[in-house]
Amino acid sequence: MSAASSFPEWPSVPACYGWLSLDRRGAWRLRGDPVRHAGLNAFIAANYEAEQGGAWVVRNGPQKVYVALDYTPWVMRLDGDGRLRTHTGRRAGEVLAAHLDEQGNVLFATTVGVGLLDDRDLADFLAQCRLSNGLPADEEALFAVMAGEGRVLWNGVTLTPIAAEDVPVRYQFDPAPAGS
């Protein structure tokens, strides 16, 4: 008997769809109800990953629990130092692009992936936005960006418009894995 065969194999278990979701504020939901247990939240966050093909899953031993996304795979928060952190507590890394969609949602493409800015951080985000001449950007300037006109910078990154329906294709993720 080889060493590998002395250990039992994982049982074959079906994947779960429609049980777990990620809301627009980075909260996990089981069948629509918020996950409140700190240990379960930590387990989900630690085992959250992308699969080939763009679906996001939480691995629970041999089982895959597919995650339905309310918008993006990551929800970003601004730290006190102005850097981004994901809803799992991970640093988001370098900001590669910043977008405004047609509803005024802020999205960041970072080295960990694309994420929606938590709406609780919008005021801080807006306070950091500047026109190309260095003056604070106002609401009119942001509307111009959403329309594909004007130039607004956030921490040196130019905000660009994006249609919400284009986000999953552009950033290669599946917001609603089959069956969810």
N, C-alpha and C positions, 0 to 999 in steps of 0.2 A: 504494500500500500504506500503510495507516495505521500509526501507531506501535504501536498495540495489537496489530495482526495480525503485526508483525514478530517477536514473541516466540512461541515455541511454547507451546501450551496444555498443562496438566498431563494426563498420560495418565489414562484411566479405570482405576482399580484397585479391586478389591473391598475391602470393610471386613474387618477381622480380628476374630473372636470367639473366646473361649476360650484366648487366648494370654497375656493380661496380667491380673494381679489385684493387689489391694491387701489385705495382711493386717491383722490387728487391732493390729499394732504399727507400722503405717505403712511396711512394707517392700514393695517391688514384687517380684512373682514372675512369671517367664516359664515357662509350662507347669508351675507348681508349684515351680520352683526359684528361690531368692532371686537377685535381680540384685545382683551383687557389684562390677561395674565402675563406678567412680565417675563416669565420663563418661556412661555410659548412664543411671545414676540421675539425674544432673543434667538430661539431655535429657528424660527422662520427666517429671520434676517441672516443668520449664519449659514443657512442652507439654500439661499436664494441665488439662482444662477440662470444664465441664458443657455438654451440648447441650440444646436445646429438648426437653422431654419427660422430662428427668431422668437420661438416661444420661450416664456420664462416659467421656471418650475422651482418648487421646493422639493428637495429630496428627503425622503423619510425612510432611511434604510433602502430596501429594494423598490419602494414605491415612489412614483413621481406624482406630485400634486401640481397641476397646471394652474397658473395664476392669470386671472382676467385683469386687465389693466384699464383703469378708468381713463388714462391718457397715455402716459409714458412709463417705461420700466423703472425709472428713478424719479423720485421727488426730491428736489433740492431745497436746502435751507442755507441761509447766509449765516456764517459764524460771526462772532463779535469782531474778528479781524478782517471781515469782508470776503473771506474765502467760502467756497461752497462745500457742503457736506451732504451726503445722500441720506435718505430716510432710514437707512440701516446704520448710520453713524460713520460711514466711511468717507474719507476725503474724496472729493470728486476729481481732483487733479486739475490739469491745465484746461482752461476754457478755450475750446477750438472755434466755437461759433455761439452767437446769441441771437435769438429770434423773438419776434412778436407775431402771434397769430391774429386772425381776424376778430377774435373776441378780446384781445388785449392780454392773453396769457403769455408769460415769459418762459421761454425754453432755452436750455443751455445744452450744447454738445460739448462734452468733456472727455477726458481720457477714459473714464469709466463707462461712458455712454450718454444718451440723451435723457434729460430730465426736465420736468416741469417745476418752475419755482413755486414753492408753497405760497399761497396767497397771503399768508400772515407776514411774509417778508417783502411784499410789494412796496410798501412805503419806504423801507430802507433802500431797496433797489432803485426806486425812482429818484431818491435823494442823491444817488451816486451817478445818475445819468447826466451826461453833458453834451452840449452842442459842440460842433467842431471848433468853435471859437473859445471853448472853455466855460461858457456860461451854463447855468443849470438848464436842463431840458424841461420844457413845460408840456402840458397835455397836448397842445396843438402839434408840437414837434413829434410826439409819439404817434399821434394819429397819422401824421405825414409818413412816418416809417411804415406803419401798417398798410398804407396805400401805395407803398413802393417809392415814395419820394422823401426827400430830406435825409439828414444824417444825424444820428444820435449815437453816442459812445457810452458804454458801461465799462469802467475800468480799462479803457483803451481798446475794447472790442466793439466793432461796429454792429449795431442792431440791424437785422435784416428781417423782412417780412417772410412769413411762411403760412401756408394754408394748413389748418389742423388735419385735414384729410390726407395731406401729403407727408405728414411726420412719420407714420409707420413705414412707409415705403422708402423714404429717404434715409431713415436711420435703421432700417432692416430689423423690425421687431413685429411680433404678432400680438396685438392687443386682446384678441379673443381666441385663444387656442380651441381647436375643434372640440365641440361638446360643452364649452363653457358658456 
